[in-house]
C-alpha cells in the first residue's frame, strides 16, 4: 500500500502550515521547503502512509531551523496559555 492521491496535496499543505507554525517568515525559504517536500514525495512515492512521511517532512524543515527547539518553544507557549 502506498499513499493515496488525495494525501499528496494534504502533505504539501502540512509542510506549508508547519513552516508557518515554527515561524519561518522568509518567503524564499518557505517556498524551498514546499519544493523540497514535493521532490521528496516524488522520491518516496511508495511510502506506506502519509504519517510515515512526517519524519521526512521534519527533516526537510530541520535543514532550515532546529525543529526540536521549535517544538519546545511551541510547547512552552501552549503551557503558558493552559496555565492561565
VEXKOL-783638 format. One record per residue (C-alpha): residue number from 0; residue in one letter; x, y, z. Coordinates in Angstrom, 1 decimal, always signed. Layout:
+-----+------+--------+--------+--------+
| seq | type |      u |      v |      w |
+-----+------+--------+--------+--------+
| NUM |    A |      X |      Y |      Z |
...
+-----+------+--------+--------+--------+
***
This chain:
+-----+------+--------+--------+--------+
| seq | type |      u |      v |      w |
+-----+------+--------+--------+--------+
|   0 |    X |   +0.0 |   +0.0 |   +0.0 |
|   1 |    X |   +1.2 |   +3.5 |   -0.7 |
|   2 |    X |   -0.2 |   +6.9 |   +0.0 |
|   3 |    X |   -3.4 |   +7.8 |   -1.9 |
|   4 |    X |   -3.6 |  +10.7 |   -4.4 |
|   5 |    X |   -5.7 |  +12.7 |   -2.0 |
|   6 |    X |   -2.9 |  +12.6 |   +0.5 |
|   7 |    X |   -0.4 |  +14.5 |   -1.7 |
|   8 |    X |   -2.0 |  +18.0 |   -1.5 |
|   9 |    X |   -2.6 |  +17.5 |   +2.2 |
|  10 |    X |   +1.1 |  +16.7 |   +2.8 |
|  11 |    X |   +2.1 |  +19.8 |   +0.9 |
|  12 |    X |   -0.4 |  +21.8 |   +2.9 |
|  13 |    X |   +1.1 |  +20.3 |   +6.1 |
|  14 |    X |   +4.5 |  +21.4 |   +5.0 |
|  15 |    X |   +3.2 |  +24.9 |   +4.5 |
|  16 |    X |   +1.4 |  +25.0 |   +7.8 |
|  17 |    X |   +4.3 |  +23.5 |   +9.7 |
|  18 |    X |   +6.7 |  +26.1 |   +8.2 |
|  19 |    X |   +4.3 |  +28.9 |   +9.4 |
|  20 |    X |   +3.8 |  +27.3 |  +12.8 |
|  21 |    X |   +7.6 |  +27.2 |  +13.5 |
|  22 |    X |   +7.9 |  +30.8 |  +12.5 |
|  23 |    X |   +9.6 |  +30.7 |   +9.0 |
|  24 |    X |   +8.7 |  +34.1 |   +7.6 |
|  25 |    X |  +11.2 |  +34.3 |   +4.8 |
|  26 |    X |   +9.1 |  +33.5 |   +1.7 |
|  27 |    X |  +12.1 |  +32.1 |   -0.3 |
|  28 |    X |  +12.9 |  +29.6 |   +2.5 |
|  29 |    X |   +9.2 |  +28.8 |   +2.8 |
|  30 |    X |   +8.9 |  +28.1 |   -1.0 |
|  31 |    X |  +12.1 |  +26.0 |   -0.8 |
|  32 |    X |  +10.5 |  +23.8 |   +1.9 |
|  33 |    X |   +7.5 |  +23.3 |   -0.3 |
|  34 |    X |   +9.6 |  +22.4 |   -3.3 |
|  35 |    X |  +11.7 |  +20.0 |   -1.2 |
|  36 |    X |   +8.5 |  +18.4 |   +0.1 |
|  37 |    X |   +7.2 |  +17.9 |   -3.4 |
|  38 |    X |  +10.6 |  +16.4 |   -4.6 |
|  39 |    X |  +10.7 |  +14.1 |   -1.6 |
|  40 |    X |   +7.1 |  +13.0 |   -2.3 |
|  41 |    X |   +8.3 |  +12.0 |   -5.8 |
|  42 |    X |  +11.3 |  +10.3 |   -4.4 |
|  43 |    X |   +9.3 |   +8.4 |   -1.8 |
|  44 |    X |   +6.1 |   +7.8 |   -3.8 |
|  45 |    X |   +5.9 |   +4.2 |   -2.4 |
|  46 |    X |   +5.9 |   +5.3 |   +1.2 |
|  47 |    X |   +3.2 |   +3.3 |   +3.1 |
|  48 |    X |   +1.2 |   +6.2 |   +4.6 |
|  49 |    X |   +1.1 |   +9.9 |   +4.9 |
|  50 |    X |   +2.1 |   +9.8 |   +8.6 |
|  51 |    X |   +5.2 |   +7.9 |   +7.6 |
|  52 |    X |   +6.1 |  +11.0 |   +5.6 |
|  53 |    X |   +6.1 |  +13.2 |   +8.7 |
|  54 |    X |   +9.6 |  +12.1 |   +9.6 |
|  55 |    X |  +10.8 |  +13.2 |   +6.2 |
|  56 |    X |   +8.9 |  +16.5 |   +6.5 |
|  57 |    X |  +10.6 |  +17.2 |   +9.8 |
|  58 |    X |  +14.0 |  +16.5 |   +8.3 |
|  59 |    X |  +13.2 |  +18.9 |   +5.4 |
|  60 |    X |  +12.3 |  +21.7 |   +7.8 |
|  61 |    X |  +15.2 |  +20.7 |  +10.0 |
|  62 |    X |  +17.6 |  +21.8 |   +7.3 |
|  63 |    X |  +16.4 |  +25.4 |   +7.9 |
|  64 |    X |  +15.7 |  +25.5 |  +11.6 |
|  65 |    X |  +16.2 |  +23.5 |  +14.8 |
|  66 |    X |  +12.9 |  +21.6 |  +14.8 |
|  67 |    X |  +13.4 |  +20.3 |  +18.4 |
|  68 |    X |  +13.8 |  +23.9 |  +19.6 |
|  69 |    X |  +10.8 |  +25.0 |  +17.6 |
|  70 |    X |   +8.6 |  +22.3 |  +19.2 |
|  71 |    X |  +10.0 |  +23.2 |  +22.6 |
|  72 |    X |   +9.1 |  +26.9 |  +22.1 |
|  73 |    X |   +5.6 |  +25.9 |  +20.9 |
|  74 |    X |   +5.1 |  +23.7 |  +23.9 |
|  75 |    X |   +6.2 |  +26.4 |  +26.3 |
|  76 |    X |   +3.8 |  +28.9 |  +24.7 |
|  77 |    X |   +0.9 |  +26.4 |  +25.0 |
|  78 |    X |   +1.8 |  +25.6 |  +28.6 |
|  79 |    X |   +1.6 |  +29.3 |  +29.5 |
|  80 |    X |   -1.8 |  +29.6 |  +27.8 |
|  81 |    X |   -3.0 |  +26.5 |  +29.6 |
|  82 |    X |   -1.8 |  +27.8 |  +33.0 |
|  83 |    X |   -3.9 |  +30.9 |  +32.6 |
+-----+------+--------+--------+--------+
***
